[in-house]
Amino acid sequence: MRKLFKLTIEGIDRTAQVEKRLISLSMTDKRGTEADELSLTLSDHDAALPLPTNGNKIRLWLAMPDTGDMIDKGTFTIDQAEHSGTPDQLQIRAKSADFKSSLKVKRSDSYHQHKLGEIALSVAKRHDLILAIDNAVSAIMIDHIDQHRESDINLLTRLCDDHDLMCTIKAGRLIIKPIANARSPSGAALGAVTITRQSGDSHRYSRADRTSDYDETTSSYHDDKTGKTKHISVKDGKSKPLDALPNDKSHVLTKPAKSKNEAVSKAKASANKKARQVANFDLTLAMARPDIIADSPATVRGFRPYIDEHQWTVVEVTHDLSGSGYSTGIKCEAGLTETV
């Protein structure tokens, strides 16, 4: 039989030892600034397993079931170990090693008239990361932002949320790019995932009731030239100025922006996020697919027309390996492409 995984601990291949004792293995790949997670449950029936040391590094590869090709799923840092019984078992939990503790240290700084790429590069250098950023995103001008007793990862998350961007850390790279644009930061197309009804073991589709949705989003800002508060409305991706707050059909952002450009960005980001969350699709595949990664574009076929019509984006992938099988579960989100 082909090996289904490869695993090293502190650089030493421990695949054979783990394979003999493995009860379950689960690895979750997440989009954004949530760390990827790895969980192992091992049999300790003979009391031979030492409790692993927190901080030790585990690197994991998962095999494609049809070819046996190993897919590198990254390096994880052990942050929790637990022994339980009966039966005697050892549970090991680890998180992506890319999310260094230094990223969560609170600090204070201020950025005035900086490009987003300049701020991101400062953070990347501070934590020995390689910055991978979309060119257009890098050029976004940030009028002013204060970092007051705030971690670097929280600052970047805040900036990216305001501009509808994805921020994540993978394989030593700080990655910033538009959400669900089906491209890597370099502009190369991400591999599209096609899933048919025959590929799926089980699925769940849900859609929000659009009758209660706002049809536009409004953000406010202070105009230094006039000394007045002004409003920007975004509808169907287009922005327009307003003399006053609109009617109840508009979703109004409560925190004012610092400039007109920031107001437009915040309104568009909020509207885009709401559109993407209109529909969700969860799927467990009959055959594991370790090649699927978070933020990949996905097309599905053979379910229902109102499911197949979406261009989906994978937001989370979980790979499970146990005595009951080897499977992949994916979570997708998408806005509606047309009225059903």
C-alpha positions in Angstrom: 0.0 0.0 0.0 1.1 3.6 -0.7 1.9 5.7 2.3 -0.8 8.3 2.9 1.4 10.7 4.8 5.0 11.7 5.7 5.8 13.4 9.0 9.0 14.7 10.5 9.6 16.0 14.0 12.5 18.4 14.5 13.7 17.4 11.0 13.8 13.6 11.8 11.5 11.3 9.8 9.0 9.8 12.3 6.5 8.4 9.7 7.0 4.8 10.5 6.6 5.2 14.3 3.6 7.4 14.0 2.0 5.2 11.4 2.0 2.2 13.8 0.2 4.1 16.5 -2.0 6.5 14.5 -5.6 6.7 15.6 -6.4 9.9 13.8 -4.8 12.8 12.0 -6.5 16.1 11.1 -5.1 19.1 9.3 -7.0 22.3 8.6 -5.9 24.9 6.1 -7.5 28.3 6.7 -7.8 31.5 4.7 -6.6 34.7 6.4 -4.9 35.3 9.7 -6.1 32.2 11.5 -3.2 29.8 11.9 -3.5 26.4 10.2 -3.9 23.5 12.6 -2.7 20.0 13.0 -4.1 17.4 15.4 -2.7 13.9 16.0 -4.1 11.1 18.3 -1.7 8.2 18.9 -2.1 5.0 20.8 0.0 4.7 24.0 -1.1 1.2 24.9 2.4 0.2 26.0 3.3 3.4 27.8 6.2 3.9 25.4 5.4 7.4 24.2 7.1 10.4 25.8 5.0 13.6 26.2 6.2 15.8 23.3 7.8 19.1 24.0 5.9 22.3 23.3 7.7 24.3 20.6 8.9 21.2 18.7 8.3 21.5 14.9 6.3 19.0 12.9 6.3 19.0 9.1 3.6 17.2 7.3 3.1 15.9 3.8 -0.2 14.3 2.6 -0.4 11.9 -0.3 -2.7 12.1 -3.3 -4.6 8.8 -3.0 -4.6 8.0 -6.7 -0.9 8.7 -7.5 0.9 8.7 -4.1 2.5 12.1 -4.8 3.3 13.9 -1.6 1.9 17.4 -1.1 3.7 19.6 1.4 1.2 20.9 4.0 3.7 23.0 5.9 5.4 23.1 9.3 3.5 23.3 12.6 4.6 24.1 16.2 3.4 21.9 19.0 1.5 24.0 21.5 -0.5 21.4 23.4 -0.1 17.8 24.4 -2.4 15.6 26.5 -2.5 12.1 27.7 -5.8 10.3 28.4 -7.2 6.9 29.1 -8.6 4.3 29.0 -7.6 3.4 26.3 -4.3 5.2 26.7 -3.8 7.8 24.1 -1.7 10.8 23.4 -3.2 13.9 21.7 -0.9 16.4 20.1 -2.1 19.8 18.8 0.0 22.1 16.7 -0.4 25.4 14.9 1.2 26.8 11.8 4.8 27.7 12.6 4.5 30.8 10.4 2.4 32.6 12.9 5.3 33.6 15.2 4.5 34.8 18.7 6.3 38.1 17.9 3.5 38.9 15.5 1.1 39.1 18.5 3.3 41.4 20.6 1.6 44.7 21.1 3.4 47.8 20.0 2.8 51.4 19.0 3.5 53.2 15.8 2.0 55.7 13.4 1.9 55.7 9.6 1.1 58.9 7.6 0.9 59.0 3.8 2.3 55.5 3.5 1.6 53.0 0.8 0.1 49.8 2.1 3.1 47.9 0.6 5.5 50.0 2.6 3.6 49.2 5.9 3.5 45.5 5.0 7.2 45.5 4.2 8.1 47.0 7.5 6.1 44.3 9.3 7.6 41.5 7.1 11.2 42.7 7.8 10.5 43.0 11.6 9.4 39.3 11.7 11.9 37.8 9.1 9.1 37.1 6.6 9.2 37.5 2.8 6.5 39.9 1.6 4.4 38.6 -1.3 1.9 41.3 -2.3 -0.3 42.2 -5.3 1.2 45.2 -7.2 -2.0 47.2 -7.2 -2.6 46.4 -3.6 1.0 47.5 -2.7 0.3 50.9 -4.3 -2.8 51.7 -2.1 -2.2 54.9 -0.3 -3.0 54.9 3.4 -3.7 58.5 4.5 -3.1 57.8 8.2 -3.3 54.9 10.6 -2.3 54.6 14.2 -1.0 51.5 15.9 -1.6 52.0 19.6 -0.7 49.0 21.8 -1.8 46.7 18.9 0.0 43.7 17.4 1.4 43.8 13.9 -0.9 41.0 12.8 -4.0 42.9 14.1 -2.8 46.0 12.3 -2.5 44.2 9.0 -5.8 42.5 9.5 -7.5 45.9 10.1 -5.9 47.4 7.0 -6.9 44.4 4.8 -10.4 44.3 6.1 -10.8 48.0 5.2 -9.7 47.3 1.6 -11.3 43.8 1.1 -7.9 42.1 1.0 -6.7 38.7 2.2 -3.7 38.6 4.6 -2.1 35.3 5.5 1.3 33.8 6.3 2.3 30.6 4.5 5.8 29.0 4.2 7.6 32.0 5.6 5.8 34.5 3.3 3.5 37.4 4.3 0.8 37.2 1.6 -1.5 40.1 0.9 -3.9 40.1 -2.1 -7.5 40.7 -3.1 -9.9 38.2 -1.7 -11.2 35.5 -4.1 -9.5 37.0 -7.2 -8.3 33.5 -8.2 -4.7 34.8 -8.4 -1.5 34.5 -6.4 0.2 37.8 -5.3 2.5 37.6 -8.3 -0.6 37.6 -10.6 -0.3 33.9 -11.6 -3.7 32.1 -11.8 -4.4 29.8 -8.9 -5.3 26.3 -9.9 -9.1 26.0 -10.2 -10.8 23.1 -8.5 -13.6 21.3 -10.3 -15.9 19.0 -8.2 -18.6 16.8 -9.6 -21.5 15.3 -7.7 -19.7 11.9 -8.0 -16.7 13.4 -6.2 -18.8 14.3 -3.2 -19.6 12.1 -0.3 -21.9 14.6 1.4 -22.8 18.3 1.0 -24.7 21.2 2.5 -25.8 24.4 0.7 -27.4 27.4 2.3 -28.4 30.8 1.1 -29.4 33.9 3.0 -32.8 35.5 2.5 -32.0 38.4 0.2 -35.3 40.1 0.9 -33.8 41.5 4.1 -30.5 42.6 2.5 -29.6 46.2 2.2 -29.2 47.3 -1.4 -26.4 49.7 -0.7 -23.7 50.5 1.8 -22.8 53.9 3.2 -19.6 55.2 4.8 -19.0 58.7 6.3 -15.8 60.8 6.5 -14.8 64.3 7.7 -14.0 66.7 4.9 -11.2 68.9 6.1 -11.8 71.5 3.4 -15.4 72.2 4.3 -15.3 71.1 7.9 -18.4 69.0 7.3 -19.2 65.3 7.5 -19.8 63.8 4.1 -21.2 60.4 3.0 -20.3 57.9 0.3 -22.8 55.2 -0.9 -21.7 52.1 -2.7 -24.2 50.1 -4.8 -23.5 47.3 -7.4 -19.7 48.2 -7.0 -20.2 51.9 -7.9 -19.8 54.7 -5.5 -21.5 58.1 -5.3 -21.5 61.1 -2.9 -24.6 61.8 -0.7 -25.7 65.0 0.9 -27.2 63.1 3.9 -27.6 59.7 5.3 -29.9 57.5 3.1 -33.0 55.6 3.9 -33.4 52.3 5.7 -32.3 50.3 2.6 -28.7 51.3 3.2 -26.3 49.6 5.6 -24.5 52.5 7.3 -21.0 51.9 8.7 -20.8 53.4 12.2 -17.1 54.2 12.4 -16.2 57.2 10.2 -13.3 57.0 7.8 -10.4 59.4 7.8 -10.7 60.4 4.1 -13.0 60.1 1.0 -10.8 57.3 -0.4 -10.9 55.4 2.8 -14.7 55.8 3.0 -15.1 54.4 -0.5 -12.7 51.4 0.3 -14.6 50.6 3.5 -18.0 50.8 1.9 -16.9 48.6 -1.0 -15.2 46.1 1.3 -18.3 45.8 3.5 -20.6 45.3 0.5 -18.3 42.7 -1.0 -18.1 40.7 2.2 -21.8 40.7 2.5 -22.2 39.5 -1.1 -19.8 36.7 -0.6 -21.6 35.5 2.5 -25.0 35.3 0.7 -24.3 31.6 -0.2 -22.3 28.9 1.5 -21.4 25.4 0.3 -19.8 22.7 2.5 -18.6 19.4 0.9 -17.0 16.2 2.0 -15.1 14.5 -0.8 -15.3 10.7 -1.3 -11.6 10.7 -2.2 -9.1 13.0 -0.4 -7.7 16.0 -2.2 -4.6 17.3 -0.4 -3.9 19.5 -3.4 -6.9 21.8 -2.6 -5.8 24.9 -0.7 -7.7 27.8 0.9 -8.7 30.7 -1.4 -8.7 28.4 -4.5 -11.5 29.1 -7.0 -13.9 26.1 -7.2 -16.5 25.1 -9.8 -19.1 22.4 -8.9 -21.2 20.4 -11.4 -24.1 18.0 -11.1 -25.7 19.2 -7.8 -28.6 21.7 -8.5 -28.7 24.6 -10.9 -28.7 27.2 -8.1 -25.6 25.5 -6.6 -23.7 25.0 -9.9 -24.3 28.6 -11.1 -21.9 30.0 -8.5 -18.2 30.6 -8.9 -17.2 29.4 -5.4 -14.1 30.2 -3.4 -12.6 27.7 -0.9 -12.2 29.4 2.5 -11.2 26.4 4.6 -10.0 22.8 3.9 -9.8 20.0 6.4 -8.0 16.7 5.7 -8.8 13.7 8.0 -7.0 10.4 8.2 -8.2 7.6 10.5 -9.2 4.0 10.6 -12.5 4.9 8.9 -10.8 6.5 5.9 -9.0 9.4 4.3 -11.2 12.3 3.4 -11.1 16.0 2.6 -13.8 18.5 3.7 -14.1 22.0 2.1 -16.0 25.1 3.0 -16.8 27.5 0.2 -18.4 31.0 0.0 -19.8 32.9 -3.0 -22.0 35.9 -3.8 -25.0 35.4 -6.1 -24.1 35.6 -9.8 -27.7 36.1 -11.0 -31.3 36.1 -9.7 -32.7 32.6 -9.2 
